[in-house]
């Protein structure tokens, strides 16, 4: 569930040394770059659908 948040996806994409430092706490199931891009695409798609539905119902 934590990997589905945009901030965590951005942190995964922006962190070049992700999981390469032996002294950091590495998550048990590491996020992938592909999963991070899918997260961004899904959030954008949901936002677009919500906007279209809201405008369609309010625009009379």
N, CA, C and O atoms as CSV, one atom per row, in Angstrom:
chain,resi,resn,atom,element,x,y,z
A,1,UNK,N,N,0.822,-1.187,0.000
A,1,UNK,CA,C,0.000,0.000,0.000
A,1,UNK,C,C,0.872,1.260,0.000
A,1,UNK,O,O,0.523,2.264,-0.621
A,2,UNK,N,N,1.995,1.198,0.693
A,2,UNK,CA,C,2.863,2.372,0.783
A,2,UNK,C,C,3.445,2.754,-0.582
A,2,UNK,O,O,3.682,3.933,-0.844
A,3,UNK,N,N,3.675,1.772,-1.442
A,3,UNK,CA,C,4.251,2.051,-2.756
A,3,UNK,C,C,3.253,2.729,-3.685
A,3,UNK,O,O,3.645,3.232,-4.738
A,4,UNK,N,N,1.974,2.757,-3.323
A,4,UNK,CA,C,0.943,3.341,-4.186
A,4,UNK,C,C,0.779,4.839,-3.969
A,4,UNK,O,O,-0.079,5.454,-4.603
A,5,UNK,N,N,1.566,5.437,-3.103
A,5,UNK,CA,C,1.487,6.867,-2.846
A,5,UNK,C,C,2.476,7.601,-3.745
A,5,UNK,O,O,3.608,7.150,-3.920
A,6,UNK,N,N,2.053,8.741,-4.320
A,6,UNK,CA,C,2.946,9.470,-5.239
A,6,UNK,C,C,4.261,9.914,-4.598
A,6,UNK,O,O,5.296,9.898,-5.265
A,7,UNK,N,N,4.249,10.302,-3.345
A,7,UNK,CA,C,5.494,10.767,-2.714
A,7,UNK,C,C,6.504,9.629,-2.610
A,7,UNK,O,O,7.702,9.844,-2.798
A,8,UNK,N,N,6.037,8.436,-2.314
A,8,UNK,CA,C,6.950,7.301,-2.228
A,8,UNK,C,C,7.457,6.902,-3.609
A,8,UNK,O,O,8.607,6.490,-3.760
A,9,UNK,N,N,6.590,7.027,-4.622
A,9,UNK,CA,C,7.034,6.741,-5.989
A,9,UNK,C,C,8.104,7.743,-6.409
A,9,UNK,O,O,9.104,7.369,-7.021
A,10,UNK,N,N,7.889,9.019,-6.080
A,10,UNK,CA,C,8.889,10.039,-6.429
A,10,UNK,C,C,10.202,9.778,-5.700
A,10,UNK,O,O,11.272,9.902,-6.295
A,11,UNK,N,N,10.134,9.420,-4.426
A,11,UNK,CA,C,11.355,9.126,-3.682
A,11,UNK,C,C,12.116,7.967,-4.311
A,11,UNK,O,O,13.346,7.975,-4.342
A,12,UNK,N,N,11.397,6.980,-4.808
A,12,UNK,CA,C,12.053,5.843,-5.453
A,12,UNK,C,C,12.747,6.274,-6.741
A,12,UNK,O,O,13.864,5.839,-7.020
A,13,UNK,N,N,12.088,7.131,-7.530
A,13,UNK,CA,C,12.674,7.561,-8.795
A,13,UNK,C,C,13.814,8.555,-8.599
A,13,UNK,O,O,14.762,8.570,-9.383
A,14,UNK,N,N,13.731,9.373,-7.574
A,14,UNK,CA,C,14.736,10.418,-7.360
A,14,UNK,C,C,15.960,9.927,-6.592
A,14,UNK,O,O,17.008,10.571,-6.633
A,15,UNK,N,N,15.847,8.811,-5.899
A,15,UNK,CA,C,16.948,8.312,-5.078
A,15,UNK,C,C,17.843,7.411,-5.916
A,15,UNK,O,O,17.480,6.275,-6.221
A,16,UNK,N,N,18.995,7.912,-6.280
A,16,UNK,CA,C,19.911,7.159,-7.133
A,16,UNK,C,C,20.528,5.982,-6.373
A,16,UNK,O,O,20.739,4.915,-6.949
A,17,UNK,N,N,20.811,6.167,-5.115
A,17,UNK,CA,C,21.473,5.116,-4.341
A,17,UNK,C,C,20.472,4.273,-3.561
A,17,UNK,O,O,20.796,3.789,-2.476
A,18,UNK,N,N,19.285,4.091,-4.077
A,18,UNK,CA,C,18.233,3.338,-3.381
A,18,UNK,C,C,18.695,1.912,-3.091
A,18,UNK,O,O,19.018,1.150,-4.003
A,19,UNK,N,N,18.721,1.573,-1.828
A,19,UNK,CA,C,19.035,0.225,-1.349
A,19,UNK,C,C,20.484,-0.184,-1.590
A,19,UNK,O,O,20.798,-1.373,-1.530
A,20,UNK,N,N,21.368,0.761,-1.858
A,20,UNK,CA,C,22.776,0.408,-2.040
A,20,UNK,C,C,23.611,0.729,-0.809
A,20,UNK,O,O,24.758,0.293,-0.709
A,21,UNK,N,N,23.055,1.480,0.120
A,21,UNK,CA,C,23.763,1.801,1.351
A,21,UNK,C,C,23.454,0.717,2.377
A,21,UNK,O,O,22.297,0.556,2.764
A,22,UNK,N,N,24.458,-0.027,2.825
A,22,UNK,CA,C,24.189,-1.142,3.742
A,22,UNK,C,C,23.715,-0.702,5.125
A,22,UNK,O,O,23.228,-1.530,5.895
A,23,UNK,N,N,23.845,0.579,5.454
A,23,UNK,CA,C,23.471,1.029,6.790
A,23,UNK,C,C,22.087,1.661,6.845
A,23,UNK,O,O,21.706,2.212,7.878
A,24,UNK,N,N,21.332,1.593,5.762
A,24,UNK,CA,C,19.969,2.113,5.766
A,24,UNK,C,C,18.987,0.965,5.913
A,24,UNK,O,O,19.309,-0.190,5.634
A,25,UNK,N,N,17.795,1.300,6.352
A,25,UNK,CA,C,16.753,0.295,6.457
A,25,UNK,C,C,16.118,0.105,5.080
A,25,UNK,O,O,15.493,1.019,4.541
A,26,UNK,N,N,16.282,-1.069,4.529
A,26,UNK,CA,C,15.740,-1.372,3.208
A,26,UNK,C,C,14.392,-2.055,3.404
A,26,UNK,O,O,14.287,-3.002,4.183
A,27,UNK,N,N,13.360,-1.586,2.707
A,27,UNK,CA,C,12.063,-2.231,2.839
A,27,UNK,C,C,12.114,-3.701,2.426
A,27,UNK,O,O,12.937,-4.100,1.602
A,28,UNK,N,N,11.242,-4.480,2.999
A,28,UNK,CA,C,11.231,-5.906,2.700
A,28,UNK,C,C,10.915,-6.159,1.221
A,28,UNK,O,O,11.555,-6.986,0.572
A,29,UNK,N,N,9.927,-5.441,0.706
A,29,UNK,CA,C,9.568,-5.544,-0.707
A,29,UNK,C,C,9.872,-4.199,-1.335
A,29,UNK,O,O,9.085,-3.261,-1.207
A,30,UNK,N,N,10.981,-4.097,-1.997
A,30,UNK,CA,C,11.428,-2.828,-2.540
A,30,UNK,C,C,10.558,-2.393,-3.711
A,30,UNK,O,O,10.107,-3.210,-4.513
A,31,UNK,N,N,10.339,-1.104,-3.785
A,31,UNK,CA,C,9.610,-0.537,-4.922
A,31,UNK,C,C,10.512,-0.568,-6.149
A,31,UNK,O,O,11.732,-0.444,-6.038
A,32,UNK,N,N,9.913,-0.732,-7.295
A,32,UNK,CA,C,10.673,-0.722,-8.536
A,32,UNK,C,C,10.414,0.586,-9.268
A,32,UNK,O,O,9.421,1.266,-9.008
A,33,UNK,N,N,11.299,0.929,-10.170
A,33,UNK,CA,C,11.104,2.137,-10.968
A,33,UNK,C,C,9.872,1.994,-11.854
A,33,UNK,O,O,9.125,2.955,-12.035
A,34,UNK,N,N,9.656,0.820,-12.400
A,34,UNK,CA,C,8.471,0.580,-13.228
A,34,UNK,C,C,7.202,0.747,-12.396
A,34,UNK,O,O,6.232,1.346,-12.862
A,35,UNK,N,N,7.198,0.232,-11.189
A,35,UNK,CA,C,6.044,0.391,-10.311
A,35,UNK,C,C,5.799,1.844,-9.945
A,35,UNK,O,O,4.652,2.266,-9.792
A,36,UNK,N,N,6.872,2.611,-9.805
A,36,UNK,CA,C,6.727,4.030,-9.499
A,36,UNK,C,C,6.079,4.768,-10.663
A,36,UNK,O,O,5.211,5.615,-10.450
A,37,UNK,N,N,6.490,4.457,-11.895
A,37,UNK,CA,C,5.873,5.090,-13.068
A,37,UNK,C,C,4.414,4.680,-13.216
A,37,UNK,O,O,3.575,5.496,-13.598
A,38,UNK,N,N,4.112,3.436,-12.920
A,38,UNK,CA,C,2.719,2.973,-12.962
A,38,UNK,C,C,1.889,3.712,-11.918
A,38,UNK,O,O,0.735,4.060,-12.172
A,39,UNK,N,N,2.473,3.952,-10.745
A,39,UNK,CA,C,1.775,4.700,-9.700
A,39,UNK,C,C,1.428,6.105,-10.182
A,39,UNK,O,O,0.302,6.566,-9.998
A,40,UNK,N,N,2.397,6.789,-10.801
A,40,UNK,CA,C,2.125,8.131,-11.328
A,40,UNK,C,C,1.037,8.096,-12.398
A,40,UNK,O,O,0.155,8.954,-12.407
A,41,UNK,N,N,1.088,7.120,-13.295
A,41,UNK,CA,C,0.089,7.017,-14.362
A,41,UNK,C,C,-1.293,6.737,-13.791
A,41,UNK,O,O,-2.281,7.309,-14.250
A,42,UNK,N,N,-1.370,5.866,-12.797
A,42,UNK,CA,C,-2.661,5.534,-12.198
A,42,UNK,C,C,-3.269,6.738,-11.487
A,42,UNK,O,O,-4.464,7.001,-11.626
A,43,UNK,N,N,-2.455,7.475,-10.723
A,43,UNK,CA,C,-2.977,8.663,-10.029
A,43,UNK,C,C,-3.445,9.713,-11.035
A,43,UNK,O,O,-4.468,10.361,-10.813
A,44,UNK,N,N,-2.719,9.890,-12.126
A,44,UNK,CA,C,-3.126,10.857,-13.146
A,44,UNK,C,C,-4.423,10.415,-13.825
A,44,UNK,O,O,-5.297,11.242,-14.082
A,45,UNK,N,N,-4.552,9.135,-14.113
A,45,UNK,CA,C,-5.768,8.624,-14.754
A,45,UNK,C,C,-6.975,8.782,-13.843
A,45,UNK,O,O,-8.046,9.184,-14.296
A,46,UNK,N,N,-6.812,8.471,-12.573
A,46,UNK,CA,C,-7.922,8.624,-11.623
A,46,UNK,C,C,-8.312,10.091,-11.488
A,46,UNK,O,O,-9.499,10.411,-11.443
A,47,UNK,N,N,-7.339,10.976,-11.424
A,47,UNK,CA,C,-7.634,12.408,-11.325
A,47,UNK,C,C,-8.378,12.896,-12.565
A,47,UNK,O,O,-9.301,13.702,-12.451
A,48,UNK,N,N,-7.991,12.423,-13.741
A,48,UNK,CA,C,-8.668,12.825,-14.973
A,48,UNK,C,C,-10.102,12.326,-15.008
A,48,UNK,O,O,-11.002,13.059,-15.418
A,49,UNK,N,N,-10.327,11.094,-14.584
A,49,UNK,CA,C,-11.684,10.547,-14.554
A,49,UNK,C,C,-12.557,11.314,-13.577
A,49,UNK,O,O,-13.707,11.627,-13.886
A,50,UNK,N,N,-12.025,11.619,-12.406
A,50,UNK,CA,C,-12.789,12.382,-11.415
A,50,UNK,C,C,-13.127,13.765,-11.963
A,50,UNK,O,O,-14.248,14.239,-11.781
A,51,UNK,N,N,-12.184,14.415,-12.627
A,51,UNK,CA,C,-12.437,15.743,-13.196
A,51,UNK,C,C,-13.499,15.677,-14.293
A,51,UNK,O,O,-14.383,16.532,-14.351
A,52,UNK,N,N,-13.420,14.682,-15.151
A,52,UNK,CA,C,-14.397,14.550,-16.231
A,52,UNK,C,C,-15.792,14.281,-15.679
A,52,UNK,O,O,-16.769,14.869,-16.144
A,53,UNK,N,N,-15.888,13.410,-14.706
A,53,UNK,CA,C,-17.193,13.100,-14.107
A,53,UNK,C,C,-17.751,14.321,-13.394
A,53,UNK,O,O,-18.942,14.610,-13.510
A,54,UNK,N,N,-16.916,15.039,-12.663
A,54,UNK,CA,C,-17.385,16.223,-11.938
A,54,UNK,C,C,-17.854,17.311,-12.890
A,54,UNK,O,O,-18.890,17.932,-12.651
A,55,UNK,N,N,-17.116,17.553,-13.960
A,55,UNK,CA,C,-17.501,18.583,-14.921
A,55,UNK,C,C,-18.755,18.163,-15.680
A,55,UNK,O,O,-19.629,18.987,-15.948
A,56,UNK,N,N,-18.842,16.882,-16.024
A,56,UNK,CA,C,-19.996,16.401,-16.768
A,56,UNK,C,C,-21.280,16.535,-15.944
A,56,UNK,O,O,-22.330,16.873,-16.490
A,57,UNK,N,N,-21.206,16.278,-14.660
A,57,UNK,CA,C,-22.400,16.375,-13.809
A,57,UNK,C,C,-22.764,17.816,-13.474
A,57,UNK,O,O,-23.942,18.122,-13.291
A,58,UNK,N,N,-21.791,18.695,-13.390
A,58,UNK,CA,C,-22.055,20.075,-13.001
A,58,UNK,C,C,-22.323,20.986,-14.191
A,58,UNK,O,O,-22.969,22.024,-14.045
A,59,UNK,N,N,-21.838,20.611,-15.349
A,59,UNK,CA,C,-22.012,21.448,-16.529
A,59,UNK,C,C,-23.364,21.129,-17.165
A,59,UNK,O,O,-23.530,20.109,-17.834
A,60,UNK,N,N,-24.321,22.026,-16.940
A,60,UNK,CA,C,-25.678,21.766,-17.426
A,60,UNK,C,C,-25.964,22.606,-18.641
A,60,UNK,O,O,-27.059,22.531,-19.200
